[in-house]
Amino acid sequence: QVQLVGSGGGLVQAGGSLTLSCSASGRTFSSYTMAWFRQPAPGLGRDLIASIDWSGRRTYYADSVKGRFTLSRDNTKNMAYLQLNNLKLEDTAAYFCAAKIGGEINSPDPDEYDYWGQGAQVTVSS
């Protein structure tokens, strides 16, 4: 069992940066693939933007964020971090961290993920 708590959202100007954090409880954090999804508005789907395997050695990024966002994890602290740089207006969304066991890290299906944190709102202004 893993409980996730996401934090770090906020209001930022275009071109700025934010760091989102995902804190996990449970002793098996290092067994899980971690990911961040985003949901532009309530009622819309959640899109996979980044994921990282249990070891931290393999990562996946959606084309829309590649080169601007960086996902990392610290298994000693049960933490995952998403660094958001060069933010654009279209990055405005609720961001959710998620965890799953196994599967492909680039699979975009949110139903594969077993555990979710609460959303962290990121709003990018012009």
C-alpha positions in Angstrom: 0.0 0.0 0.0 1.3 3.4 -0.9 -0.1 6.8 -0.1 1.0 9.7 -2.2 0.9 13.4 -1.4 1.7 15.9 -4.2 2.8 19.5 -3.5 4.5 22.4 -5.1 1.9 23.9 -7.5 1.4 27.5 -7.9 1.1 30.6 -10.2 4.1 31.3 -12.4 4.8 33.5 -15.4 5.5 32.0 -18.8 9.1 31.1 -19.0 9.4 30.5 -15.3 10.0 27.3 -13.3 8.4 25.2 -10.6 9.2 22.0 -8.8 6.5 19.5 -7.9 7.1 17.0 -5.2 5.4 13.7 -4.5 5.9 12.2 -1.1 5.1 8.5 -0.6 4.4 6.5 2.5 5.1 2.8 2.7 8.2 0.6 2.7 7.9 -0.5 -0.9 8.2 2.8 -2.7 11.3 1.7 -4.5 9.3 -1.1 -6.2 7.0 1.3 -8.0 7.1 3.1 -11.3 6.3 6.8 -10.6 4.6 9.1 -13.0 3.1 12.5 -13.3 -0.2 13.1 -15.2 -1.9 16.4 -15.9 -5.5 17.3 -16.4 -6.1 20.7 -18.1 -9.6 21.1 -16.7 -12.1 19.1 -14.7 -13.9 16.6 -16.9 -11.0 16.2 -19.3 -8.7 13.2 -19.3 -5.4 12.9 -17.5 -2.4 12.8 -19.8 0.9 11.1 -19.0 3.7 13.6 -19.1 6.6 11.9 -17.4 7.4 8.6 -15.7 10.4 6.9 -14.1 11.1 3.3 -13.4 11.7 1.9 -9.9 15.5 2.4 -10.2 15.5 5.9 -11.6 17.5 4.8 -14.5 14.8 4.9 -17.2 12.5 7.9 -17.8 9.8 8.7 -20.3 8.6 12.2 -21.3 5.7 13.2 -23.5 6.8 15.2 -26.5 5.0 18.3 -25.2 7.4 18.5 -22.2 10.5 16.8 -23.4 13.6 19.0 -22.8 11.7 21.3 -20.3 10.6 18.9 -17.6 12.8 16.5 -15.6 11.5 13.7 -13.4 13.7 12.2 -10.7 13.3 10.1 -7.5 15.0 9.5 -4.3 14.2 6.1 -3.0 15.9 6.8 0.3 13.5 9.6 1.0 10.4 8.1 -0.7 10.2 11.1 -2.9 9.7 11.9 -6.6 10.3 15.3 -8.1 9.2 17.0 -11.3 11.2 20.0 -12.3 9.2 22.2 -14.7 11.3 24.7 -16.7 10.4 27.2 -19.4 6.8 26.9 -18.6 4.2 27.7 -21.3 0.6 28.8 -21.1 -0.5 25.4 -22.2 1.2 23.8 -19.2 -1.6 25.1 -17.1 -3.3 22.1 -15.5 -3.8 20.1 -12.3 -0.8 17.8 -11.9 -1.2 14.3 -10.3 1.6 12.0 -9.2 0.8 8.3 -9.5 2.4 4.9 -8.8 2.2 1.4 -10.3 4.0 -1.9 -10.1 5.4 -3.2 -13.4 4.1 -2.5 -16.9 5.7 -0.2 -19.4 6.8 3.2 -18.2 5.6 4.9 -21.4 2.1 3.4 -21.2 -0.3 6.4 -21.1 -3.3 4.6 -19.6 -4.0 6.1 -16.2 -6.1 3.0 -15.3 -2.8 1.1 -15.0 -1.8 3.2 -12.0 -2.8 1.9 -8.6 -2.2 4.9 -6.4 -2.7 8.7 -6.9 -1.8 11.8 -5.1 -4.2 14.8 -4.9 -3.8 17.3 -7.7 -1.3 20.2 -7.6 -2.6 23.2 -9.6 0.0 24.8 -11.9 -1.2 28.0 -13.5 1.0 29.7 -16.1 0.3 33.4 -16.9 1.5 35.6 -19.7 
